[in-house]
Amino acid sequence: MKTTNPLDQPKKFQNQLLKWFKANGKSYPWRETTDPWHILISEVMLQQTQVATVLNKNYFTNFTKQFPTPASIASASEQEILSAWEGLGYYRRVRNLQQAAIAICQLHNGTFPTDYQQILNLPGIGKYTAGAVSSFAYNLPQPIVDANVARIFSRIFDYQERIDTSTGQKQLWQWATDLLSHQQPRIYNSALMELGQQTCSNKSPNCHQCVIKTFCSTHSPEKLPIKKAPKKTKLIEEFAIFTIDPTKRILLQQEASTQRRAGMWKLPLREQHQTENLPLLSTSTYAITHHKVTLKIYQSPPQSLTTTIPQKNTKEQWFTTQQLKDTPMPSPFRKALNNILKDHF
Ligand code: SF4
């Protein structure tokens, strides 16, 4: 089939996408609002968390209810913001959101800026997020390149270079800029992202049903985009202790400020040799960037705490079961702890 270069007929390319989206676009809570703060929250949530997860557990709805404005999160405590983000992982994201909110309060009197450059200047906000907020909230003609858009462009232009280099990125942003609809940037950007999710998916692109197939020049979409080979997953083990005192308080350990989940509380980790001879209560696995972790939890009597030395730079504290609910805890630990309490106590 002869294909057309979309740069030769950008209007036709845009119109086909816009028409398709109006008939097929999904409704998400963040598409039903033009509040820039709420749109920013959704963009940050969706950076490393799948749409289904954000929707199923009402993360977006609950978070926007708790922090409806930049001012409402700017003064919140670390424990409050970490608890509100619990389950979403990559906790640096919620710290960045708070930093952006503080800047909005200090520099813009609490009102979300309406100018692309001012949005881009907010802490933790990059080119993609600034473009997404500008186009989705204000319908400003700003291009976006996320993983979906990158996949579509690399395929329609049959781009045989790596996209995760500065040259590759420059090329993708150039195509996004050249093909952007200036009349309907909000719908056009949504349409591109949606087509990437629904039709031009990573593993099984549905080219027969694709609304822009006449613009697409690749013959082997599943081989595109080209990226650096991902790092191999490392297998690691974590050894934690479950310790409950006679008043039913549980010992937790807080991750230090230099650690990935800084500020979060979890069952205290120990060296493997410190858990020898302790009864094993639970084994579970979880994934975290390039690592598959096997988490083993052992029961440790309170009196043995003097012989189990905490890891360096960590703080340990007793919590009642009531306090546990409002204490931010990484999901794998929360799940394992709930099971232990249910099965054994
Ligand atoms: S779904 Fe197929 S035809 Fe459509 S953009 Fe992707 S690779 Fe091209």
Boltz pocket constraint, residues with backbone or C-beta under 6 A from the ligand:
constraints:
  - pocket:
      binder: B
      contacts: [[A, 152], [A, 155], [A, 156], [A, 199], [A, 200], [A, 201], [A, 205], [A, 206], [A, 207], [A, 208], [A, 210], [A, 211], [A, 212], [A, 213], [A, 216], [A, 217], [A, 218], [A, 221]]
      max_distance: 6.0
